[in-house]
């Protein structure tokens, strides 16, 4: 399981790592908490890099091998 992912555009000092500090720095370009509120795919860094999941094709459009999965 993946939770609380933060991407930065520079090297971070160890005390700035997410395991050691909550929130974002000025170097943060994306921060996803994967929580139901405000939205599972919302980028809470205020950079607007929300994740846009692709819609799944309908079961009728899948080939038999893929349907078996």
DRENDO-1510 file (C-alpha; in Angstrom, 1 decimal, always signed):
<recs>
REC; n; res; u; v; w
REC; 1; UNK; +0.0; +0.0; +0.0 .
REC; 2; UNK; +1.2; +3.5; -0.8 .
REC; 3; UNK; +0.2; +6.5; +1.3 .
REC; 4; UNK; +1.3; +10.1; +1.5 .
REC; 5; UNK; +3.5; +10.6; -1.5 .
REC; 6; UNK; +5.3; +13.9; -1.9 .
REC; 7; UNK; +7.5; +14.9; -5.0 .
REC; 8; UNK; +10.0; +17.7; -4.8 .
REC; 9; UNK; +12.0; +19.5; -7.4 .
REC; 10; UNK; +15.2; +19.4; -5.4 .
REC; 11; UNK; +17.2; +17.3; -2.9 .
REC; 12; UNK; +15.7; +17.5; +0.6 .
REC; 13; UNK; +17.6; +17.6; +3.9 .
REC; 14; UNK; +16.7; +14.6; +6.1 .
REC; 15; UNK; +14.6; +16.6; +8.5 .
REC; 16; UNK; +12.5; +17.8; +5.5 .
REC; 17; UNK; +11.5; +14.2; +4.5 .
REC; 18; UNK; +7.9; +13.3; +4.9 .
REC; 19; UNK; +8.6; +10.7; +7.5 .
REC; 20; UNK; +10.2; +13.5; +9.6 .
REC; 21; UNK; +8.0; +16.5; +8.7 .
REC; 22; UNK; +4.3; +17.1; +7.9 .
REC; 23; UNK; +3.2; +19.3; +5.1 .
REC; 24; UNK; +5.2; +20.7; +2.2 .
REC; 25; UNK; +8.2; +22.9; +1.5 .
REC; 26; UNK; +8.8; +25.4; -1.3 .
REC; 27; UNK; +10.5; +22.6; -3.2 .
REC; 28; UNK; +7.3; +20.5; -3.3 .
REC; 29; UNK; +5.6; +20.0; -6.7 .
REC; 30; UNK; +3.0; +17.4; -5.6 .
REC; 31; UNK; +1.7; +15.9; -2.4 .
REC; 32; UNK; -1.0; +13.2; -2.4 .
REC; 33; UNK; -2.4; +11.9; +0.9 .
REC; 34; UNK; -4.7; +9.3; -0.7 .
REC; 35; UNK; -7.4; +10.2; +1.8 .
REC; 36; UNK; -11.2; +10.3; +1.2 .
REC; 37; UNK; -11.4; +13.9; +2.2 .
REC; 38; UNK; -10.9; +16.2; +0.2 .
REC; 39; UNK; -10.4; +13.6; -2.6 .
REC; 40; UNK; -8.3; +10.5; -3.0 .
REC; 41; UNK; -6.5; +11.8; -6.0 .
REC; 42; UNK; -6.2; +15.5; -4.9 .
REC; 43; UNK; -2.8; +17.2; -4.9 .
REC; 44; UNK; -2.8; +19.0; -1.6 .
REC; 45; UNK; +0.3; +21.0; -2.5 .
REC; 46; UNK; -1.9; +23.6; -4.2 .
REC; 47; UNK; +0.0; +23.0; -7.5 .
REC; 48; UNK; -3.1; +21.4; -9.1 .
REC; 49; UNK; -1.4; +18.1; -10.0 .
REC; 50; UNK; -4.4; +16.0; -9.2 .
REC; 51; UNK; -4.3; +12.4; -10.4 .
REC; 52; UNK; -6.6; +11.8; -13.3 .
REC; 53; UNK; -7.5; +8.0; -13.3 .
REC; 54; UNK; -8.4; +6.5; -16.6 .
REC; 55; UNK; -12.0; +5.2; -16.8 .
REC; 56; UNK; -12.2; +1.4; -17.0 .
REC; 57; UNK; -13.5; +0.0; -20.3 .
REC; 58; UNK; -16.8; -1.8; -20.0 .
REC; 59; UNK; -16.7; -5.6; -19.6 .
REC; 60; UNK; -18.2; -6.1; -23.0 .
REC; 61; UNK; -15.3; -4.2; -24.7 .
REC; 62; UNK; -12.6; -6.5; -23.1 .
REC; 63; UNK; -11.1; -9.5; -24.8 .
REC; 64; UNK; -11.8; -12.9; -23.0 .
REC; 65; UNK; -8.3; -13.1; -21.5 .
REC; 66; UNK; -8.6; -9.7; -19.9 .
REC; 67; UNK; -12.1; -10.5; -18.7 .
REC; 68; UNK; -10.8; -13.6; -16.9 .
REC; 69; UNK; -8.6; -11.4; -14.8 .
</recs>
